[in-house]
């Protein structure tokens, strides 16, 4: 079973899925901002953190199935699911397979679009360097995921992100890259899911085509979206703001300063 940690005794369970070259530790900056009404379940996805590599290719569907096994083990039937980047892709696959298990779905600096052909080719070309020179791959890529206008004040967070990436098993990372190449368009999930859908996106996100993704969101009353002045990593760049949005939208808990 996947490695996981539970924290808190809130009446609502919020499941947190990290992104590529991350692990369950990435939520530490956001945790103390999240409402006490949440009980947190943080999961290491396959090949990341302390979770084992399960296959040569970690498809999003395979990872969603493994997440469901954790929920079943913990006797959790209805949950709020939030996924960052690759965790968002996994969350969409989960929503497609197990829609009745969700109270809400949050795409956290992620997208429902599949890779375009250029992105697929970039990923395929990265297979060899991930296998043979993973440290170089991580050091070249991680800093570009942060807001370039705030590199100076984010230096410590960038270092944390890089340390997290370097702790990832390179073969686990490779299995997930191969899985991400195979992703399909999941817009229909957003069009049909009855649960609340929340989208948090970054104005300076180089990994997600934010403008296009927001523009093509289905026009439904259960979907809310926010664009923040940050890059791809809201959990490190704007943890307090992200948590307040999550608390407000998923629990309808307005920050005290906004209550009239």
C-alpha positions as CSV (number, residue, x, y, z in Angstrom):
1,X,0.0,0.0,0.0
2,X,1.1,3.6,-0.6
3,X,2.8,5.4,2.3
4,X,0.5,8.0,3.9
5,X,0.1,10.2,7.0
6,X,-3.1,11.3,8.7
7,X,-3.3,14.5,10.7
8,X,-6.1,16.2,12.6
9,X,-9.6,15.2,13.7
10,X,-11.8,17.4,11.6
11,X,-15.1,16.2,10.4
12,X,-14.2,16.7,6.7
13,X,-11.4,14.6,5.2
14,X,-9.1,16.4,2.8
15,X,-6.8,14.1,0.8
16,X,-3.7,15.8,-0.5
17,X,-1.8,14.4,-3.5
18,X,1.6,15.9,-4.4
19,X,3.1,16.5,-7.8
20,X,6.0,15.1,-9.8
21,X,9.3,14.8,-7.9
22,X,7.5,15.7,-4.7
23,X,6.2,13.8,-1.6
24,X,3.8,14.3,1.2
25,X,6.1,16.7,3.0
26,X,5.3,19.5,0.6
27,X,2.1,20.4,2.4
28,X,3.9,21.6,5.6
29,X,3.7,25.3,4.8
30,X,-0.1,25.1,4.1
31,X,-1.1,22.7,6.9
32,X,-1.3,25.2,9.8
33,X,-3.4,27.6,7.6
34,X,-6.0,24.9,6.7
35,X,-9.2,24.8,8.8
36,X,-9.3,22.6,11.9
37,X,-12.5,21.3,10.3
38,X,-10.3,19.2,8.0
39,X,-8.7,15.9,8.8
40,X,-5.8,15.6,6.5
41,X,-4.7,12.5,4.6
42,X,-1.4,13.0,2.8
43,X,-0.3,10.3,0.4
44,X,3.1,9.5,-1.3
45,X,2.2,8.6,-4.9
46,X,3.9,5.5,-6.4
47,X,7.7,5.8,-6.8
48,X,7.7,9.0,-4.7
49,X,8.5,9.5,-1.1
50,X,8.3,6.2,0.7
51,X,5.9,4.6,-1.7
52,X,7.3,1.8,-3.9
53,X,7.6,1.7,-7.7
54,X,4.7,-0.4,-8.9
55,X,5.2,-0.7,-12.6
56,X,7.4,0.4,-15.5
57,X,4.7,2.9,-16.3
58,X,2.7,4.7,-13.6
59,X,-0.5,5.7,-15.5
60,X,-2.8,8.2,-13.8
61,X,-5.4,5.4,-13.6
62,X,-3.0,3.1,-11.8
63,X,-2.1,5.7,-9.3
64,X,-5.8,6.6,-8.7
65,X,-6.5,2.9,-8.0
66,X,-3.7,2.9,-5.4
67,X,-5.2,6.0,-3.8
68,X,-8.6,4.3,-3.5
69,X,-6.9,1.4,-1.7
70,X,-5.7,3.8,0.9
71,X,-9.1,5.3,1.3
72,X,-10.7,1.8,1.6
73,X,-8.1,0.8,4.2
74,X,-8.9,3.9,6.2
75,X,-12.7,3.4,5.8
76,X,-13.2,6.7,4.1
77,X,-16.2,6.8,1.8
78,X,-16.7,10.5,1.0
79,X,-13.6,12.8,0.8
80,X,-12.4,16.2,-0.5
81,X,-9.6,15.4,-3.0
82,X,-6.8,18.0,-3.9
83,X,-4.0,17.3,-6.3
84,X,-1.0,19.4,-7.2
85,X,0.2,19.1,-10.8
86,X,0.7,15.3,-11.4
87,X,-1.4,14.8,-8.3
88,X,-4.2,16.7,-10.1
89,X,-3.9,14.4,-13.1
90,X,-4.3,11.5,-10.7
91,X,-7.2,13.2,-9.0
92,X,-9.0,13.6,-12.4
93,X,-8.5,9.9,-13.1
94,X,-9.9,9.2,-9.6
95,X,-12.9,11.4,-10.2
96,X,-13.5,9.5,-13.5
97,X,-13.4,6.1,-11.8
98,X,-14.9,6.9,-8.4
99,X,-17.1,10.0,-8.7
100,X,-19.4,9.0,-5.9
101,X,-16.4,9.1,-3.5
102,X,-15.9,12.8,-3.9
103,X,-17.4,15.8,-2.0
104,X,-15.0,18.0,-3.9
105,X,-12.2,18.0,-6.5
106,X,-9.5,20.6,-6.4
107,X,-7.1,21.0,-9.3
108,X,-4.1,22.7,-7.6
109,X,-1.8,24.2,-10.2
110,X,-2.8,21.4,-12.6
111,X,-4.8,20.9,-15.8
112,X,-7.4,18.7,-17.3
113,X,-5.7,19.0,-20.8
114,X,-3.5,16.2,-22.0
115,X,0.1,16.9,-23.1
116,X,0.2,18.5,-26.6
117,X,2.6,16.9,-29.1
118,X,5.5,19.2,-28.2
119,X,5.2,18.5,-24.5
120,X,5.0,14.7,-25.2
121,X,8.2,14.9,-27.2
122,X,9.9,16.9,-24.4
123,X,8.9,14.2,-21.9
124,X,10.0,11.3,-24.1
125,X,13.4,13.0,-24.7
126,X,13.8,13.3,-20.9
127,X,13.7,9.6,-20.3
128,X,17.4,9.0,-20.7
129,X,18.5,12.0,-18.6
130,X,16.1,11.0,-15.8
131,X,17.6,7.5,-15.8
132,X,21.3,8.5,-16.2
133,X,21.6,12.1,-14.9
134,X,18.6,12.7,-12.6
135,X,20.3,15.3,-10.4
136,X,21.1,17.5,-13.4
137,X,17.5,17.0,-14.6
138,X,16.1,18.2,-11.3
139,X,18.4,21.1,-10.9
140,X,17.7,22.4,-14.4
141,X,13.9,22.1,-14.0
142,X,12.8,22.9,-10.5
143,X,13.7,26.6,-10.3
144,X,11.7,27.3,-13.4
145,X,8.5,26.2,-11.7
146,X,8.6,29.3,-9.4
147,X,7.5,32.9,-10.1
148,X,10.6,34.4,-11.9
149,X,9.7,37.8,-10.5
150,X,10.2,36.6,-6.9
151,X,13.2,34.3,-7.3
152,X,15.1,36.3,-4.6
153,X,12.5,36.0,-1.9
154,X,11.7,32.4,-2.8
155,X,15.3,31.2,-2.7
156,X,14.7,29.1,0.4
157,X,11.6,27.5,-1.0
158,X,13.3,26.7,-4.3
159,X,16.1,25.0,-2.3
160,X,13.4,23.0,-0.4
161,X,11.8,22.0,-3.6
162,X,15.1,20.9,-5.1
163,X,16.0,18.9,-2.1
164,X,12.6,17.2,-2.3
165,X,13.1,16.4,-6.0
166,X,16.6,15.0,-5.4
167,X,15.2,12.6,-2.8
168,X,12.9,11.1,-5.4
169,X,13.8,7.7,-6.8
170,X,14.8,8.4,-10.4
171,X,13.2,5.2,-11.7
172,X,10.0,6.1,-9.9
173,X,10.1,9.5,-11.5
174,X,10.7,7.9,-14.9
175,X,7.7,5.6,-14.5
176,X,5.5,8.7,-13.7
177,X,6.8,10.6,-16.7
178,X,5.9,7.7,-18.9
179,X,2.4,7.7,-17.4
180,X,2.0,11.5,-17.9
181,X,2.7,11.1,-21.6
182,X,-0.2,8.7,-21.8
183,X,-2.7,11.1,-20.2
184,X,-6.0,11.7,-22.0
185,X,-8.2,14.8,-22.1
186,X,-10.3,14.9,-18.9
187,X,-12.5,17.9,-19.6
188,X,-15.5,15.6,-19.7
189,X,-14.8,14.8,-16.0
190,X,-15.4,18.5,-15.1
191,X,-18.4,18.6,-17.3
192,X,-20.1,15.7,-15.6
193,X,-18.9,15.6,-12.0
194,X,-21.6,16.5,-9.5
195,X,-19.1,17.3,-6.7
196,X,-17.8,20.8,-6.1
197,X,-14.8,21.6,-8.4
198,X,-12.2,24.2,-7.4
199,X,-9.3,25.3,-9.6
200,X,-6.3,27.2,-8.3
201,X,-3.9,28.4,-11.0
202,X,-0.7,30.5,-11.2
203,X,-0.3,33.6,-13.4
204,X,3.4,32.7,-13.9
205,X,3.0,28.9,-14.1
206,X,5.4,27.6,-16.8
207,X,4.1,24.0,-16.5
208,X,0.4,24.7,-17.1
209,X,-1.2,26.8,-19.8
210,X,-3.2,28.7,-17.3
211,X,-5.0,31.2,-19.6
212,X,-6.2,28.4,-21.9
213,X,-7.2,26.1,-19.1
214,X,-9.3,28.8,-17.3
215,X,-10.8,30.0,-20.6
216,X,-12.1,26.5,-21.5
217,X,-13.4,25.5,-18.0
218,X,-17.0,24.3,-18.3
219,X,-19.5,27.0,-17.4
220,X,-21.1,25.3,-14.4
221,X,-22.3,26.6,-11.0
222,X,-20.3,23.9,-9.1
223,X,-16.9,25.1,-10.6
224,X,-14.9,28.0,-9.1
225,X,-11.5,29.2,-10.3
226,X,-8.8,31.5,-8.9
227,X,-5.6,32.8,-10.6
228,X,-2.9,33.7,-8.2
229,X,0.2,35.9,-8.7
230,X,2.6,33.0,-8.5
231,X,4.2,30.1,-10.4
232,X,3.5,26.4,-10.3
233,X,4.0,25.9,-6.6
234,X,1.2,27.7,-4.6
235,X,1.9,25.5,-1.6
236,X,5.3,27.0,-1.3
237,X,4.8,30.4,-2.9
238,X,1.4,31.5,-1.5
239,X,0.5,28.9,1.2
240,X,-1.7,31.2,3.3
241,X,-3.7,32.5,0.4
242,X,-4.2,29.0,-1.1
243,X,-5.4,27.7,2.3
244,X,-7.9,30.5,2.8
245,X,-9.4,29.9,-0.6
246,X,-9.6,26.2,0.1
247,X,-11.2,26.8,3.5
248,X,-13.7,29.3,2.1
249,X,-14.7,27.3,-1.0
250,X,-14.8,23.8,0.4
251,X,-16.1,24.6,3.9
252,X,-17.6,28.1,3.3
253,X,-15.4,29.4,6.2
254,X,-14.7,33.0,5.5
255,X,-11.6,34.5,7.0
256,X,-12.5,36.5,10.1
257,X,-11.4,39.8,8.5
258,X,-14.0,39.2,5.8
259,X,-16.9,38.5,8.0
260,X,-19.3,41.4,8.3
